[in-house]
């Protein structure tokens, strides 16, 4: 009997630890980036790849959205989930950065991993309604960009390349990357 109690307690501890590890991984704070700037790249900047813009989706507003709309434009795709506390915390920085670069670099939210009603609630709660938000219902956009956690950003250059950063970016880092897009 005493062994059964110990086993149950151990199983609960393992289950809780596993759940916390999954939660931490899903609200990632690090990413797939270059560690140094020896090659002239910005420290922490990921490698550029062709941007997968061949997708169709619906915006939270109900309007259709074609990824091809982003061709030839400097754009930041902001991948978020409605329950992600890191995403909620960075939302004011994202909105401020979008306002600072209005007309030169657009930020488009790409919510996933949740229900549309929860996504609408996130937008209302965080004041991000000034951004377009493209619902990724089946996870195809996230998958095509290699997004494995949120928050994440894809910096889509007007030349058709994209750099992905998984993790949060504060206002300073986000606007520095947006300025690089605008200047290229």
C-alpha positions in Angstrom: 0.0 0.0 0.0 2.8 2.4 0.9 4.5 1.7 -2.5 1.2 2.5 -4.4 1.0 5.9 -2.7 4.6 6.6 -3.5 4.0 5.6 -7.1 0.9 7.7 -7.5 2.7 10.7 -6.0 5.7 10.2 -8.4 3.3 9.8 -11.3 1.6 13.1 -10.4 5.0 14.9 -10.1 6.1 13.5 -13.5 2.8 14.6 -15.1 3.0 18.1 -13.7 6.6 18.5 -14.7 5.8 17.3 -18.2 2.9 19.7 -18.5 5.0 22.6 -17.4 7.7 21.7 -19.9 5.1 21.6 -22.7 3.7 25.0 -21.6 7.2 26.5 -21.5 8.0 25.2 -25.0 4.7 26.5 -26.4 5.3 30.0 -25.2 8.9 30.0 -26.4 11.3 32.8 -25.6 14.2 31.7 -27.8 14.6 30.8 -31.4 16.3 29.5 -34.4 18.8 32.2 -34.9 22.4 32.8 -35.7 24.5 33.2 -32.6 27.0 35.7 -33.8 27.4 38.5 -36.2 30.8 37.3 -37.6 29.5 37.1 -41.2 28.2 40.6 -41.1 24.6 39.5 -40.2 22.8 41.1 -37.3 23.5 39.1 -34.1 20.5 36.9 -33.5 19.2 37.3 -37.0 18.0 34.1 -38.6 18.9 33.0 -42.1 16.7 34.3 -44.9 14.7 31.9 -47.0 12.0 32.2 -49.7 8.8 33.5 -48.1 5.9 31.0 -48.6 3.2 33.4 -49.7 1.0 30.9 -51.6 -1.8 30.7 -49.1 -5.4 31.7 -48.7 -7.1 32.5 -45.4 -9.7 34.5 -43.7 -9.0 37.5 -41.5 -10.6 37.9 -38.1 -12.8 40.6 -39.7 -14.2 37.9 -42.0 -12.5 39.3 -45.1 -10.6 37.0 -47.4 -6.8 37.2 -47.4 -4.3 36.0 -50.0 -0.7 35.6 -49.0 0.2 36.9 -52.5 -1.0 40.4 -51.2 2.4 40.5 -49.4 4.5 40.1 -52.5 6.8 43.1 -53.1 6.0 44.5 -49.6 8.0 44.7 -46.4 5.8 42.8 -43.9 6.2 41.3 -40.4 4.0 38.3 -39.7 3.4 38.1 -36.0 2.5 34.5 -34.9 0.5 34.4 -31.7 -2.0 32.3 -29.8 -4.9 33.7 -27.8 -3.9 32.0 -24.5 -0.1 32.9 -24.8 0.8 35.2 -22.0 4.1 36.2 -23.7 2.0 37.2 -26.8 -0.3 39.3 -24.6 2.7 41.0 -22.9 4.3 42.0 -26.2 1.1 43.2 -27.9 1.5 46.9 -26.9 5.0 46.9 -28.4 3.7 45.3 -31.6 1.0 47.9 -32.0 3.4 50.8 -31.3 5.9 49.4 -33.8 3.1 49.0 -36.4 2.1 52.7 -35.9 5.7 53.8 -36.1 6.2 52.1 -39.5 2.8 52.7 -41.0 3.1 53.0 -44.7 6.5 51.3 -44.9 6.3 48.0 -43.0 3.0 46.3 -42.2 2.6 43.9 -39.3 0.0 41.2 -39.9 -1.1 39.0 -37.0 -1.3 35.2 -37.6 -3.2 33.7 -34.8 -3.4 29.9 -34.4 -3.9 27.2 -31.9 -7.3 28.4 -30.7 -10.9 29.2 -31.5 -11.9 32.3 -33.5 -13.9 33.6 -30.5 -10.8 33.4 -28.3 -8.8 35.1 -31.0 -11.4 37.9 -31.1 -11.1 38.2 -27.3 -7.3 38.5 -27.5 -7.6 41.3 -30.1 -10.1 43.1 -27.9 -8.2 42.6 -24.7 -4.8 43.7 -26.2 -5.8 46.6 -28.3 -4.4 45.0 -31.5 -7.5 45.6 -33.6 -5.6 48.1 -35.8 -3.7 45.2 -37.3 -5.0 42.7 -39.8 -5.1 39.2 -38.3 -5.1 36.2 -40.6 -6.6 33.1 -39.0 -4.5 30.0 -39.5 -7.2 27.5 -38.7 -5.4 24.4 -39.9 -1.9 25.5 -38.9 -0.7 25.5 -42.6 0.8 29.0 -42.4 2.6 28.3 -39.2 3.9 25.0 -40.6 5.1 26.6 -43.9 7.1 29.2 -41.9 8.5 26.6 -39.6 6.8 28.1 -36.5 7.0 25.7 -33.6 6.1 28.1 -30.8 4.7 31.5 -30.1 5.3 34.3 -30.1 7.2 34.3 -33.4 7.9 36.7 -36.2 8.5 36.3 -39.9 10.2 39.3 -41.4 9.2 39.2 -45.1 11.3 41.4 -47.3 10.0 43.0 -50.5 12.5 40.8 -52.4 10.5 37.7 -51.4 12.7 36.4 -48.7 11.7 35.8 -45.0 13.6 35.5 -41.8 11.9 33.8 -38.9 12.5 34.5 -35.2 10.8 32.3 -32.6 10.4 34.1 -29.3 9.4 37.5 -28.0 11.0 40.7 -29.3 10.8 43.9 -27.3 10.0 47.2 -28.9 13.6 48.0 -29.6 14.5 44.7 -31.3 11.3 44.6 -33.2 11.7 48.1 -34.6 15.4 47.6 -35.4 14.4 44.6 -37.5 11.6 46.5 -39.1 14.0 49.3 -40.0 16.3 46.8 -41.6 13.3 45.7 -43.8 12.4 49.3 -44.7 16.1 50.1 -45.6 16.7 47.0 -47.8 
